[in-house]
Amino acid sequence: MLAWLFDFLDRGGPVLYGILVVCVMLWTLILERLWFFYRTMPSRIKKYRENWSERNERSSWTARQIRSYMISQFKVETQTWLSFITLLIAICPLLGLLGTVTGMISVFDVLAVTGTGNARAMAAGISKATLPTMAGLLVALTGLYFKTRFQRLAQQGHQRLADILTTD
């Protein structure tokens, strides 16, 4: 069942294993953030609204500071892991580039040993050069989509909470 995956990883060289590790970490964090934004965040907003509505007065300086603290705390919750997701997204193309370089070194080694006559050996090196590049860019692009989406969801959540926690 997973034979195709291991075949793909072998053809792409050792750098592809690193991209796989980064991909698994990235998608673990993406799934965690999806769970937060669509399952946890609405209940957190409800909890903040209930805490705010329990207050007797909401217009004093102290109440405004408490409101500001609540919004800041919520902002920290929505921003969790986004910088690490950004870091993983930035690493993926660099790992792909590393795979390109190592694959081209394999091609040049074949050229140095056999000359231009061994196309099969050169093709293996070219495969090691192109597969990590493609994989790194693909992982980065999918991660970039979700990072942008999470930033927008966080901003909408902040605005929604700020609108709910009105001062009288």
ABEGO torsion letter per residue (X at the ends): XAAAAAAAAAAAEAAAAAAAAAAAAAAAAAAAAAAAAAAAAAAAAAAAAAAAAABABAABAAAAAAAAAAAAAAAAAAABGAAAAAAAAAAAAAAAAAAAAAAAAAAAAAAAAAEAABAAAAAAAAAAAAAAAAAAAAAAAAAAAAAAAAAAAAAAAAAAAAAABBBX
